[in-house]
Amino acid sequence: MKGFIIGLILGLLAIPIAVYLYFSLGWAPVATDSPPMPFEQYLADIALGARVEHEMPKGPSPVRPTDDNLTAGAKVYSQHCGGCHGKIDQKPGPFAEALFPKPPYLLDPDRTIEDPPEAYYWVITNGIRLSAMPSFKNMLGDDQRWQLSEMLVNAHKLPATAQELLK
């Protein structure tokens, strides 16, 4: 029994030691064109989803998806987001392709929109750590961030004025 316990303890110690060696000896892929580390995307998605769910504003968006608000959101998107996330009928360009993780094509006509505007608002406001997604908390006003969030949620049913700004 004593041998089993010692073996169990040594086995459990081997895991953090192996992880430490993986990183400290330079084996971890850290270049943007390297493949992701084991479980990296899975763990990042879990952490981001849980944090957004926990911290996003509760209740309905204070900005309604009117034509004026969607057009205002499209203007903000065109100025600040289109370079990395693409525009209507224009996928993200070579700069975005060089990033890791790659920014999603937010105006993809085949994209399923599942998140509420409150989730987009959280991401726009806070950014995403260890990605190229910045925080816009100090760059855009509160109404602009909500307008952009509503525009993203309603990206497949935008008025013509908003669509023109996104081309």
Secondary structure, DSSP 8 states (H G I E B T S, - for coil): -HHHHHHHHHHHHHHHHHHHHHHHTT-S--STTS---TTHHHHHHHHHHHHHHHHS--SS-SS---HHHHHHHHHHHHHHTHHHH-BTTB---HHHHTSSS----TT-TT----S-HHHHHHHHHH--TTSS----TTTS-HHHHHHHHHHHHTGGG--HHHHHHT-
